[in-house]
Amino acid sequence: MRGVRTAKQHKGLEIEVANAGGSQVGKIVWTVPGFAALGLVLLVAEAGSGKTSLVYRTAEAIQEGGLFLDQIPTRQGEVLVIQGDEPRPMAQAKIRRMGLLANFCISYPEPPLAFEDLEATVKTGYYTTIFIDSATSLLTADGQDSTDENYVRMLYRINKLCEESGVLAIVTAHLNKPFDGQRRKLVTMHDISGRASIAAAVTDVWAIWREPEPRWADHYNLACLGKRNCKEGQVWFLQGNEEDFYWEIKETADQLLPIQKKELVDRIQEFLAESSEEFSIEEIATSVDTKYEVARRICSDLYSQGVIKRIPVKQEGRGRPSYRYGIFPTWGTPG
């Protein structure tokens, strides 16, 4: 008779039995929902594509607990920007031009940034979010660049430090120049300047670039290149503004703005909470007036995070089951 499997007792590595039970098991701790969760997020861009002003606007939103890109509510916390791409006078001029309201902290260290100094700052527990602008200027030692293995190891160490400390780090980096000298139509992981293993050292990767065939003034694309939390292929079409470096979302690739998705997530959870029964995706989609595929993606994400439960329904013969979704007996706790 099989007993309950527990952690393996061995010398060396600590080993446990995989277990996906219970609620909240895979819950993502978002600082900026849909964009940046705890850990290390890499934001890659070409020079002059607005990444530093986007950093400052994001820092402002988090410091104030305001809206990111004029739509997405953020988790408020103390913010530190470590600036290595712009000298103090240039940064101060940009901040003044932007009319920033938040009093986030900013530091201008001499490169390279020592990991020990960053670690000490993180472990104070004071800052919930730290920006490093940029990895290229601050995380490479003399005579090294983003192709050096030590650069990748530094990213790994920062990611591990932030995940263990419950901190979000957003680090900017550069893209390779297009080989044909033309404006980019698309950005992939292969376009990131440096070693191919850079992407493996971080939690998520986002890219921003100017749209070569703009549909409005200052049209930029902000796209998730994938990894852990954001969805690869997720693209937000932004409008910038040269006057005060303001950013807002105009459209998205799936035609569902972040604020609309949040409303759908809330409506699905509220619908499920009204009953002890489980419902099919078709029933859920009809109840909240959305498309089947949209409801399926939202329910799959909520189940992965342990927020809702999923019951398999066996089909005749062999093959994958269908599923019905419901809420836990007490909201967010296992039944």
Secondary structure, DSSP 4 states (H G I P E B T S, - for coil): -------B--SSS-B------SSSTT---EEETTTEESEEEEEEE-TTSSHHHHHHHHHHHHHHT-EETTTEE-----EEEEE-SS-HHHHHHHHHHHT-----EEE-PPSSPPHHHHHHHHTTS--SEEEEE-HHHHS--TT--TTSHHHHHHHHHHHHHHHHHT-EEEEEEEBPPPTTSSPPS---GGGBSS-GGGGGGSSEEEEEEE-SS-SSTTEEEEEEEEESSSPTT-EEEEE--TTT---EEEEETTS--HHHHHHHHHHHHHHHHT-SS-B-HHHHHHHHT--HHHHHHHHHHHHHTTSSEEEEEPPSSSSPPEEEEE--SSTTS--
